[in-house]
């Protein structure tokens, strides 16, 4: 009996340790499959230059949601490349990923796609080339954890806002100052202290994902 228990105990331990990993793998696989299905259904309706929004699962996402009173904390811009829809985004560093992988990465696989209201007349092939070039100048730049307005580092909504402004002259979403956000929640205050210490740059210009999402310049695709 003792030998049996000594044999069984390691097996039980391995099962306990392995189960969370198996569960995480199964969850990721299911999210990937769901994302691929959603992208396949949506792909025929997408246009180059569409903007896409999701709830990020990053460490700072909750603070952004609380400060902006919105579930949407991350965004990117869509381009079709070699027959595949890709999302160009400001992460670490500014880069691109497949749309299916991007959707699967978000919380619950939920996302919203927006398009310039008069995209058909504004986003002509020459303007789309300008839009793409405006993004390429930021490729490889570091993600801006401090949400500054300089071009040395850049965050997600800042990237999209500047790309559209440079390529079309259109400003997608109203700029705010850091002081305009709701900074009262302890989670937000903790993140601010982590990033800035006691010297908060309250007059820094900021564009949030939700300001772009709610812009009258955009219409909902999905």
C-alpha angles and dihedrals in degrees: 000000000000091000090050091052091048088052094044098047097067090047091052090047092051090049092052092048095043099046097073089049092049090047092051091048091049091048092050091048092050092048091050092051092047091049093050091051092049092049093049091053094045100040097088090057097050126103131195109267096032114144122227128200133193144161105264122218092213122127093256097046097095092051090051091049092050094045094048098034090232136112091221113090105156138043143176142179126251127231129168110233125179090342094309129104110239132188117222108203147159106251125127096328118005103261145129136261137180116279092236092053091046093052092046090052094060126087110280091349089274121148143155126219120208132186136198106268095239097025094143093065099030103041097062118161093266091050091047088054089052090048091051092047091049089058096043092061088066097045110125094017116136121257112259108236089178097054094230122168097230121105096235091089126010141197130212105269092035089058093052094043093051093045092055094041092051096044101039108012088239121131110215106204133358118281116235137185122247089249090062093068126086101262096167102097116097091231090055093046091050091053091047091052090048092053104033109015110212097330105083115189092223093167094054114124113244136179114200126204092244093054088057093042091054096042116130087223089073136066127200118257097173 
